[in-house]
Structures are given as structure tokens and as C-alpha cells.
Amino acid sequence: MRVKGISSKLIVAIVILIVIVASVSAYFIYTSQRAQLGAPQLERTLIIAIPEEPEGLDIQQVTWANEVHGLIYQPLVILGPNMSIVPDLAVSWEVSEDGTVIIFHLSKDAKFSNGDPLTAEVIKKSIERYKTISPYAEDFADVERIEVLDEYTVKLILKRPAPYLWAVLVTVYGAPVNANVAEKVGDAEFNRNPVGSGPYKLVEWVRGSHVVLERNEYYKTNIPFVKNKGPNPYIDKVIIRFIPEDLTRIAELEAGRVHIVRGVPLTEVKRLKENPNIQLYETLSPGIHYIMVNVLKEPLNDVRVRKAIMLAINRDEIATVLEGNVVPWYSFLSPTNLCFNKTVEELAEKLYAYNLEKARELLKEAGWVDTDGDGIVDKNGVPLKLTLLSAVDDPALKKAAPLIQAHLAKVGIAIEIKEYTYDYVRSLTREWNFELALRRFSWADPDILIYLVHSEYGNYTYSNPEVDRLLELGRGVVDMTERTKVYSKVQEILLEDLPLIPLFVLKEYTAVNKNVKGLIVLPPYGDLIIHDAWIEKG
Amino acid sequence: MGLLTYITKKLLIGIPVIFGVTIILFYIMYILPGDPIQLLLSGERVTPERVEELRRAWGLDQPVYVQYFYWLSRIIRGDLGISIVTKQPVSLLILQRLPYTLALMLTSILLSYVIGVLTGIITALKRGSLLDSILSTSSIICYSIPGFWFGLILMLIFAYYLRLFPVSGYEGWHSLILPALSLALPSSAYVMRLTRAEMIEVLGEDYIRTAWAKGLSKRRVLLVHALRNAIIPVVTMFFLDLPWLMGGAVVIETLFALPGMGRLLYVSILKQDYPVVQGIVLIITILTVVCNTLGDVVIAILDPRIRFERGRSV
């Protein structure tokens, strides 16, 4: 026993020694590295954390865009704070009377980030490339041909007036790429290492971790609401980190190691609002969260049943449960959609404000009454049971589903909730294999409705020749007031037919460390405008 | 039977295992709801024709066995294919990520065995003492707690409050400490229990009593006579643990935003990017077969009896 005691003491001593040596050396190595990276970086390098790594960096090959593309590319025009179109790369533009010709004027010294001149010729080539390789090639389908008038003037000739095209042009999807470089290096390489004309350019892409962007010294913009029209002198570098886990992303922000966080989880909003070091920028999503209805399926083919559902949902309660992060909504376009018409929303709210009595009446009219006293209405012995598809990966929809279930139970409709990923819910609705499905859209132009309720474009269950006609017409109306009238009419018909049941408009948040000054978070997509931003030493 | 033949035989047995795993996995990916193109074109502004066109381009309209043989014929030529999501070669994607995952796995397995074996020996020698009770209880707690929870707690204490380590991301080897520790703690508990049990058993054997009686030094008795025999099952565990840790790496790499293969696997499964998923699983399966073989070999070296017994029966 005596011998054993000595030996275990020795082992304990060794363990303690190892632990001490390891932690001391780790600490010194860490602090020395922090000292190297620390002081100057905090001022000159902006660090942004986003949830997902981009699939590629060539905006013409990717299926979705994020902040990295937003900094690398520069659209010809963008949407200003009041939803009007303002210049960015283009100096000015003209649209012909009938809307079939668009002419862009470029500034004479416009350049790509590699120094190549950004001329009309390259823009033509870039749009033609988009039409051949982008998964969203249909965006430019109505552009018949592109003419180069002179080095700084490019003319788009359209098959028909296409105002919806502006919704593409104001996003990074419409931004020119250096198609000459793409041609030289090949599409695969260009997707790894693209050349655009945005305020920053790619230096390094560490897969699965981050991208490093450096100031584009050739950058020049015509955005009217920024003071600094050239490269930002205060921010040399932007590091965009991909942090998939919500809690980790927020922890990095609160630990001061990241300046800006995108994709703020709704559950953290309340806490972040109370943090004195953090500012939350709020934007309203350009679209709505809604229930898509399979209008071909019994008993949902009866519009009275759809109206009863619309009336029975208590949207205010949903907003309360979601901690005020959504706005209750009754019509089909949000305030950050183009052609939004406030009177339509007011009309919709008047028609369908929460009213259980009216909902019960409509169900009764349609023949649904609770005859056996089990709390569920029935007709010819069949109880009214419906399946609602919900999305596990959409926190707002996921939380809303059980509330809707409870609301509909009050009028005797039994709801079974089935949860899948959002993308799978969408593909089930595309196959018409559903009854009710929670869905959302986010796209500024009202033309998005053509993919949801037109009988052919989106190919969902709903079909109404008048809606089809108006949606096709709406694509081509150039005058905004006239166009708004068309989409208001579309919405009025949809309010009668209810193939979609609007629920709410989501508030989206960008969380920013307060030492970042002069930042603009631009609605509707919450684009980061860092032209006038600087970072105070924290 | 020579050691070399033994190894070759073991590895050959692994080949049908590898094929079996890839076939099963291919089928699972196939019966999963949705398909990669549907998931990829997540915007609304896309027509059904476009989706069909892309599905045809990737061969997703073919029956599952055709897709599998197409994949297999490329694998045999050493081509892992192209990722549907990023359109980059799968081999490149994996090679970029593999070093981080290997580093994480090796660090955590070293941590877990250093902690596990040492505490195992201590508790075996001090059986019944207060120290034994404390360590044994905490090992059960450690074993029952999932790694990601450890990860969050370690992150909170050491990165958020004490700022000793980075919260997430890879900034050098110190970035691996917290994730490795959160992977290591639950598995070290298991190693400790195993070491403790084996040591206690061995210490009760006759030959140990003989060794004491011969008047050998304490160090010699414990390290040469007792530990060498007690450690054999622990070594087997070491090699079985390595591929198993990969499962933990998927969660831990995602939590700590490390650019490793586990996170790539996680993202690719979500996007149903089946060439990448297949590629990674192929690598993990090969790794598992190799590790199992290595485990057998090391045991055979440590305990020559095993080689002959198994050699005859295989």
C-alpha cells in the first residue's frame, strides 16, 4: 500500500504539470497572435458573420446570392431607401415611351476590380452570358438583343415592355461580370475567382471558413444617397465568415470578434435589443408568409371553407407569440414590394379581420356542422380534417403552425401538422401533393405572383383566366401608377378566391456592433451599404 | 501465417464492406424526400421546365441503379465527381477539408486517451477512496452529456467570458482545443471506465502477486506487468474510436464553425449534394476499415496469441 501511494502521487503530479504547461503555452501563443492581429485590424477590417457559405462566387452561376456577392458586384441601378430606382454603376438611363427600349449611360472611367475598362461592349457580353448559363436565365428572356451605341452607351431592345426586368437589374443578379476574364479562365474558375466592379474584390476564399475581400481601388459609384462615391478609405478589408450555428454567430458578435451578424435568430432579438453595445437594424421582408391552399382538393375547393380559414386565424396572437417580430398581414404584397397599395391591405383587413362567428357561418353555409358533438364539424358523416405542412427550418412558420392549429380548432376544423424542411414543403406543393402548406416569398417585384398563382408559370393548383391575364399584363406596364392598379386588381381577385391565405410580414434583423458607424442597411433585402462606414477602435 | 498475409486478408474483407455501405447510402439518399435541384433552386422565380432540364443534366431522372453504376464507374477510375451545389470537384472539396478534421480527431483522441487512461489508472489504484468516487461519478456525468452541450459550455466559459480561446473558426492550433475537448470528454469517460475495470482485474491476477513476491519495483510491476495486459482492450477501443469520432465531428465542427469535413458532410446532406455525401462516406468507410485492421494488427503485436487463433478461424 505504501508503494502504491507514492506512485499515484507521481501520476497526479504529472497530470497537473501537463495541464499547467499546456494551458500556459496555449495562453501565451494565443495572446501573442492576438497582439499581432489585434490593434490595427480592429479599425481597418470589417468582419461580417453570415450563416451560409456561398455555393460559388460567379453571380451568373449561383442559385442564391448573399453579402459576398453584394460586395463583389455592382448593379447598374439599385433601389433607394424609398423604393425608387437610383443609379449605381450607370450614370443615367432612358426608357422609350412604349417601354421596349432601355438605354444605359456609363461613366467614362468605369473599371472592373482588375483594372479592365467597364464598357458597353462588356455589359452586352455579360448579359448574353447570363442568358446562356444562369439558372435564372428567364430573367432576361424578354431582352431580344443588345446594341452597343458607343463605348459608354448600351441599348437593350426588348420583345415587349418588361418592367419586371428592373427587379433583376436592381439586384446583384443584374450586375455586370467581367465576361472577358470568364471566357479566358473558364466558368468553373470564374466561379471560384470572379471579377466584378463592386466596392471590394476577392483576395482569398478559405473553403468552409471565410472569404477575405480587399478594397477595389478602381471602384466608382453614382448612388445619390452615399457621400463617398469612391473606394472607402476607412475600411481596407472585409472578412466574411461563415458560421452556421445561430448561437455561435451571436456569441462571436457579443464577444466583439465580429462587427456585423446577418441572419439574427428571432429568439435572440429581444436579448440583443437590450445589449447596449449592439444596434439592431430592422427591415421589412419584401413578401409575405402565407398558407398555400390546394384549391382542387375537397373540401378546400369550396371558397367558403377557404374564407372561413382566413377569418378564423388570429394574426395578432401570432404576432404576440413571435415577440412582435412579424406584422399581421391580410393582402398579398408587403410594404417593401413594388406596387404595394395600402388601400388593398386596408380592404383585406376589413374583409377578413379575425371573426370566429363569420367563419362558423361560412362553414355552416358550406354544409359543415358539428352533428356528433365531437368539436369537429362534419358533412355527410365526414369530419373536416386537414393536413398543414410546416417547415422545421423556418422559425417563424414553425412557431405559427400550432397557433393556426389552435385557431382553426375553435371553428371545428381539425388540423394535423406535418413538419418537413422548407424546400421539401415547396416541392410537395409543386407536385400538388398537399392540402394546406406554410410558405413564404421574398422578392421586391410583384411579378413574383406570376410564379405562385398563374396557371402555367408556377403550375400550382390555382387557375383563373382573369388573374392569368392581369399578371401577364402587369409584367409589361411601364407606368408605375398604372402597374400598381393592375396588381391591386390581381390582389382583389385573390382576396375573393383565396388560393393563398396571407399570415404576416417578417421583420428581418441585422445586428451590428455599435463601434461601426455610418452603416446603411438598405431595404427591402437589407443590403449592407458600407461606403460611408468606419469602425471606431473598440 | 505471417503478419503481412494477415493484414492483406483483413483489408480484402473490407472491400465488400465498402461497397455495401456505398450501395445502402446511395439508396438512402435516393429515398430521401426532395432532390438536390429542387433544393438548389430555392427562389420562386423559376419555371418547372428549368427544374426538369437541370435534373436531366445531372442524370437525376435516371433510375437509382443506373445512377449508382454511373457513380461506381467513375469511382473506379478514381474520379469522385462534381458537387451539384458548388460545381467543384468533390476530391478537391474533401482534400481542402480533410486536414482540419484529421487534426481535430487526432487532438481529441489524444486528449481523451491521456485523460482517460491516467484517471483510469489512478482510480484503479485508489479504488474505494474519495478521489475514486469523485472521478468515477464525474466520468458517468461526462459520458452522459452530449458533446455539443460541452461545446457550448466550454465556449461560454473559455471563449466568451475568459477570452482565452477564439469562439469559433480556425485561427491556428489553439482553435482546436475547445472543439477537441468537447469531443474528448465524453469518450475519455469511457476510456477511463475501461482502463479502471481492466486494471482492477489484472491487479488481482496471480502473476501480479508473483511479481510483487519477486520483489520487483512498483513501477515495473504496474507499468510492465499490469498495464501491458490491461491496456489491450483500451488499444482496441482507440482504433474503433477514430472513425466513430467522425460522427461527433459533424456536430462539433458545425458548432465551432471549423472548415472540416464533418461540416461539409452536414451541409451536403442538407442540400442532398449526393456526390459529396457519397465521397465523404466512402472516405470514412475506408478509414474505418483501415482503423479496424490497424487495431487488429496492434493487438496481434501486443498479444501474439490472438494472431494465431484468428488466423486459423478466418
Chai-1 contact restraints between the chains, C-beta under 6 A:
chainA,res_idxA,chainB,res_idxB,connection_type,confidence,min_distance_angstrom,max_distance_angstrom,comment,restraint_id
A,V3,B,K218,contact,1.0,0.0,6.0,A-B,restraint_1
A,K4,B,L125,contact,1.0,0.0,6.0,A-B,restraint_2
A,S7,B,K218,contact,1.0,0.0,6.0,A-B,restraint_3
A,S8,B,I122,contact,1.0,0.0,6.0,A-B,restraint_4
A,S8,B,L125,contact,1.0,0.0,6.0,A-B,restraint_5
A,S8,B,K126,contact,1.0,0.0,6.0,A-B,restraint_6
A,I11,B,I122,contact,1.0,0.0,6.0,A-B,restraint_7
A,V15,B,L118,contact,1.0,0.0,6.0,A-B,restraint_8
A,A26,B,H174,contact,1.0,0.0,6.0,A-B,restraint_9
A,I29,B,H174,contact,1.0,0.0,6.0,A-B,restraint_10
A,Y30,B,H174,contact,1.0,0.0,6.0,A-B,restraint_11
A,E55,B,V85,contact,1.0,0.0,6.0,A-B,restraint_12
A,E55,B,T86,contact,1.0,0.0,6.0,A-B,restraint_13
A,G56,B,T86,contact,1.0,0.0,6.0,A-B,restraint_14
A,T63,B,L40,contact,1.0,0.0,6.0,A-B,restraint_15
A,T63,B,L41,contact,1.0,0.0,6.0,A-B,restraint_16
A,P135,B,L41,contact,1.0,0.0,6.0,A-B,restraint_17
A,R207,B,Q96,contact,1.0,0.0,6.0,A-B,restraint_18
A,R207,B,P259,contact,1.0,0.0,6.0,A-B,restraint_19
A,G208,B,R97,contact,1.0,0.0,6.0,A-B,restraint_20
A,G208,B,P259,contact,1.0,0.0,6.0,A-B,restraint_21
A,G208,B,R263,contact,1.0,0.0,6.0,A-B,restraint_22
A,S209,B,Y170,contact,1.0,0.0,6.0,A-B,restraint_23
A,S209,B,P259,contact,1.0,0.0,6.0,A-B,restraint_24
A,R241,B,G169,contact,1.0,0.0,6.0,A-B,restraint_25
A,I243,B,S168,contact,1.0,0.0,6.0,A-B,restraint_26
A,I243,B,A257,contact,1.0,0.0,6.0,A-B,restraint_27
A,P244,B,T254,contact,1.0,0.0,6.0,A-B,restraint_28
A,E245,B,T254,contact,1.0,0.0,6.0,A-B,restraint_29
A,E245,B,L255,contact,1.0,0.0,6.0,A-B,restraint_30
A,T248,B,S168,contact,1.0,0.0,6.0,A-B,restraint_31
A,T248,B,A257,contact,1.0,0.0,6.0,A-B,restraint_32
A,A251,B,Y160,contact,1.0,0.0,6.0,A-B,restraint_33
A,A251,B,V167,contact,1.0,0.0,6.0,A-B,restraint_34
A,E252,B,V167,contact,1.0,0.0,6.0,A-B,restraint_35
A,A255,B,Y160,contact,1.0,0.0,6.0,A-B,restraint_36
A,A255,B,V167,contact,1.0,0.0,6.0,A-B,restraint_37
A,D423,B,G34,contact,1.0,0.0,6.0,A-B,restraint_38
A,D423,B,L39,contact,1.0,0.0,6.0,A-B,restraint_39
A,Y424,B,P33,contact,1.0,0.0,6.0,A-B,restraint_40
A,Y424,B,G34,contact,1.0,0.0,6.0,A-B,restraint_41
A,S427,B,G34,contact,1.0,0.0,6.0,A-B,restraint_42
A,S427,B,Q38,contact,1.0,0.0,6.0,A-B,restraint_43
A,F441,B,E44,contact,1.0,0.0,6.0,A-B,restraint_44
A,I448,B,E44,contact,1.0,0.0,6.0,A-B,restraint_45
A,Y451,B,E44,contact,1.0,0.0,6.0,A-B,restraint_46
A,Y451,B,R45,contact,1.0,0.0,6.0,A-B,restraint_47
A,N459,B,P48,contact,1.0,0.0,6.0,A-B,restraint_48
